[in-house]
Amino acid sequence: MPAKVAILHSKIWAQLPYFLSLSELKKIDKACQKLGVNRTTISRNIAALESELEVSLFIKNGPFYELTKEGEKLYQASKAVNTILIDSQREIQGKNQIIEGNLKVSAPVHLVTKLLVNPLAEFSAKYPQISLNIDITHNLLKLDKLETDIVIRISKSPPEDLVGRPFGPLRMAFYADKEKVGFKEKKTLIWKDKISEQLEWVEEDFTELKNSINVNDLLVTQELIASGAGVGYLPCFLAETDPRLERVSKVYTDHGWNIWILVHKDKKDIKRIRVFLDVIFDYFSRLKNNI
């Protein structure tokens, strides 16, 4: 389809709801009430539609708008198309309400093993007709490319095309191995992220530790701390249950990190996704300040 024709068709599609409402209700005020717009918006779109089609669609008879012969033809065609679209929408929505099929969930291993095992087991028991596929990865997969249905991540600002809910703020702190109490004697900080991005709000005790090990995995960071390699920064949900570690700082909550449960905006109303989110949201809500 040529570009100019495609643009014209796009404009006509956008103007048809105004045309259909005015055709059926006959009065512009009633059409305004139905669509939740003002008179100017409807008049402007009708005028633009007539200009693009190069025909008059209405004859004004007092407060009433009567269809011309050309307008009646467009109305019948538009009504038929609108009926097809509504029927298709109902069919698609009906299929989406069936609580069965495959559900792909992407999450990093530390979230799955420490926080998600129980709600995942609960969901699987409650909805056995849904095949749950768990993809263990740190990458933020493209939901619009059907790589996954739901993404669970620790993040400050998720992509704009995803919708979801944050749980937090994430409780984080510095930890050292419990066997060596004199943690200040250690010369190394162990980070999952670059140290330069964190130093603005780190306590003075830790800014003096100049050496650093930068790791892109929280479980590896945890193991390095437990081995005595240095002082490290971890989420409390990961470190507080490790008997090898001891917290050596206050708990930080002003860093902007949250646990996000995300879906693509076009998938948020699919039934099997909604029931999964209900289970996960309920579980995280019960955790309250223990994240």
C-alpha positions in Angstrom: 0.0 0.0 0.0 1.5 3.4 -1.0 2.5 5.6 1.9 0.0 8.4 1.1 -2.9 5.9 0.9 -1.9 4.3 4.2 -1.8 7.7 5.9 -5.3 8.5 4.5 -6.7 5.2 5.7 -5.2 5.8 9.1 -6.9 9.2 9.3 -10.2 7.8 8.2 -10.1 5.1 10.9 -9.5 7.7 13.5 -12.4 9.8 12.4 -15.0 7.0 11.9 -16.0 6.8 15.6 -17.2 10.4 15.5 -19.0 9.8 12.2 -20.7 6.6 13.5 -21.9 8.3 16.7 -23.3 11.3 15.0 -25.0 9.1 12.4 -26.7 7.1 15.0 -27.6 9.8 17.5 -28.4 12.5 15.0 -27.6 15.3 17.5 -24.1 16.5 18.2 -24.6 17.0 21.9 -25.6 13.4 22.4 -22.6 12.3 20.4 -20.4 14.4 22.6 -21.8 12.8 25.7 -21.3 9.3 24.3 -17.7 9.9 23.3 -16.7 12.2 26.1 -15.5 15.0 23.8 -16.6 18.5 23.0 -18.5 19.8 20.0 -15.4 21.2 18.4 -13.7 17.8 18.3 -16.6 16.1 16.6 -17.1 19.0 14.1 -13.4 19.1 13.3 -13.3 15.3 12.6 -16.4 15.3 10.5 -15.1 18.2 8.4 -11.8 16.4 8.0 -13.5 13.2 7.0 -15.7 15.0 4.4 -12.6 16.8 3.0 -10.6 13.6 2.7 -13.5 11.7 1.0 -14.5 14.8 -1.0 -18.2 14.4 -0.3 -20.8 15.9 2.1 -21.9 13.3 4.7 -24.5 15.2 6.6 -27.3 17.8 6.0 -28.0 19.9 9.1 -31.7 20.2 9.8 -32.1 22.3 12.9 -30.4 20.5 15.8 -30.4 17.3 13.8 -27.8 15.8 11.4 -29.2 13.8 8.6 -27.1 11.6 6.4 -26.7 12.4 2.7 -26.8 9.5 0.1 -23.0 9.3 0.3 -23.1 9.5 4.1 -25.6 6.6 4.3 -23.3 4.4 2.1 -20.4 5.1 4.4 -22.5 4.5 7.5 -23.6 1.1 6.3 -20.1 0.1 5.4 -18.6 1.4 8.6 -21.3 -0.3 10.7 -20.6 -3.6 9.0 -16.8 -3.3 9.7 -17.5 -2.2 13.3 -19.6 -5.2 13.9 -16.9 -7.5 12.5 -14.3 -5.8 14.8 -16.5 -6.1 17.9 -17.2 -9.8 17.1 -13.5 -10.4 16.6 -12.6 -8.6 19.9 -15.1 -10.7 21.8 -13.8 -13.9 20.3 -10.2 -13.0 21.1 -11.1 -11.9 24.7 -13.1 -15.1 25.1 -10.1 -17.2 24.2 -7.9 -15.1 26.5 -10.3 -15.8 29.5 -9.6 -19.5 29.3 -7.2 -20.3 32.2 -5.0 -22.7 30.4 -2.0 -22.8 28.0 1.6 -21.8 28.4 2.9 -19.0 30.6 6.5 -17.8 30.2 8.1 -16.1 33.2 11.6 -14.6 33.2 13.5 -14.0 36.5 17.1 -14.1 37.7 18.1 -17.1 39.8 18.5 -15.2 43.1 14.9 -14.0 43.0 13.5 -17.4 42.0 15.5 -19.4 44.7 15.0 -16.9 47.6 11.6 -15.3 46.9 9.6 -16.9 44.1 9.8 -20.6 44.9 6.8 -20.6 47.2 4.4 -18.5 45.0 5.4 -20.4 41.9 4.6 -23.7 43.6 1.3 -22.2 44.9 0.4 -21.0 41.4 1.2 -24.4 39.8 -0.9 -26.2 42.3 -3.8 -23.8 41.9 -3.8 -23.7 38.1 -2.4 -27.1 37.0 -3.8 -26.6 33.5 -1.3 -23.8 32.9 2.1 -24.9 31.8 4.6 -22.7 33.6 7.9 -22.1 31.8 10.6 -20.3 33.9 13.4 -18.7 32.1 16.4 -18.0 34.4 18.1 -14.9 33.1 19.3 -11.4 34.0 18.5 -10.0 30.5 15.4 -7.8 30.1 13.7 -9.8 27.4 11.5 -8.2 24.8 7.9 -8.9 25.7 6.7 -7.5 22.4 8.8 -10.2 20.6 7.0 -13.0 22.5 10.2 -14.0 24.2 8.4 -14.1 27.5 5.0 -13.1 29.1 6.1 -11.8 32.5 9.4 -10.3 33.6 10.4 -10.1 37.3 13.5 -7.9 37.9 15.2 -5.7 40.5 15.2 -2.3 38.8 15.1 1.4 39.2 13.1 2.3 36.1 11.7 -0.4 33.9 11.1 0.2 30.1 8.1 2.4 29.3 6.4 -0.1 27.1 6.0 -2.4 30.1 3.4 -2.1 32.9 3.6 -3.5 36.3 3.9 -3.0 40.0 7.0 -2.3 42.2 7.5 -4.0 45.5 9.9 -2.3 47.9 11.9 -0.3 48.5 14.4 -3.2 48.5 16.2 -3.4 51.8 20.0 -3.6 51.2 23.1 -3.5 53.4 26.8 -4.2 53.6 27.9 -7.7 54.8 31.1 -9.4 55.8 32.0 -13.0 56.5 31.0 -13.8 60.1 34.4 -15.4 61.0 36.3 -12.2 60.6 34.9 -9.5 62.9 37.4 -6.8 62.0 35.7 -6.1 58.7 37.3 -2.6 58.5 40.6 -4.2 58.0 39.4 -5.5 54.7 40.6 -3.5 51.7 38.1 -4.6 49.1 34.5 -3.7 48.4 32.5 -6.3 46.4 29.7 -4.8 44.2 27.2 -6.1 41.8 27.3 -2.6 40.1 30.0 -0.2 39.4 31.4 1.3 42.6 31.4 4.9 41.1 27.6 4.8 40.8 27.1 3.9 44.5 29.7 6.0 46.5 27.4 9.1 46.8 25.4 7.5 49.6 27.8 5.0 51.1 28.8 5.4 54.8 32.3 6.8 55.4 33.5 3.5 56.8 33.2 2.0 53.3 34.4 4.8 51.1 37.8 4.2 52.6 38.0 0.7 51.0 39.5 1.6 47.7 39.9 -1.8 46.1 36.8 -3.2 44.4 35.6 -6.4 42.8 32.7 -5.7 40.4 30.5 -8.7 39.8 27.3 -8.9 37.6 25.7 -11.6 39.7 24.3 -11.3 43.3 24.9 -15.0 44.1 28.5 -14.7 43.1 28.8 -11.6 45.2 27.3 -13.5 48.1 29.9 -16.3 47.8 32.8 -13.9 47.5 31.8 -12.2 50.7 31.4 -15.5 52.5 34.8 -16.6 51.3 36.4 -13.5 53.1 37.2 -11.7 49.8 35.9 -8.4 51.1 32.9 -6.4 52.3 29.9 -6.6 50.0 26.6 -5.0 49.3 23.6 -7.3 49.1 19.8 -7.3 49.3 18.7 -8.3 52.8 16.4 -11.0 51.6 19.5 -12.8 50.2 22.0 -12.2 52.9 20.0 -12.3 56.2 19.3 -16.1 55.7 23.0 -16.9 55.1 24.6 -18.0 58.4 28.0 -17.3 57.1 27.3 -13.5 56.7 27.0 -10.7 59.2 25.5 -7.3 58.5 28.1 -4.5 59.1 26.1 -1.4 58.2 22.7 0.1 58.5 19.9 -1.0 56.1 19.6 1.2 53.0 16.2 1.9 51.5 16.8 5.2 49.7 18.6 3.9 46.7 15.6 3.6 44.3 15.8 -0.1 43.7 12.5 -2.1 43.7 11.4 -5.6 42.7 9.3 -5.1 39.6 6.7 -7.6 38.2 6.2 -6.5 34.6 4.1 -7.4 31.6 3.7 -5.8 28.1 0.8 -3.4 28.1 -1.0 -5.4 25.4 -0.9 -8.6 27.5 -2.0 -7.3 30.8 -5.7 -8.4 30.4 -5.0 -12.0 29.4 -6.6 -14.2 32.0 -3.7 -16.6 32.6 -1.4 -13.6 33.1 -3.8 -11.9 35.4 -4.3 -14.9 37.7 -0.5 -15.3 37.9 0.0 -11.7 38.8 -2.8 -12.1 41.5 -0.8 -14.9 43.1 2.5 -13.1 43.0 1.1 -9.7 44.1 -0.6 -11.4 47.1 2.5 -13.2 48.1 4.7 -10.0 48.0 2.1 -8.1 49.8 2.3 -10.6 52.7 6.0 -10.2 52.8 5.6 -6.4 53.5 8.9 -5.1 54.9 10.7 -8.4 54.6 11.9 -7.9 51.0 
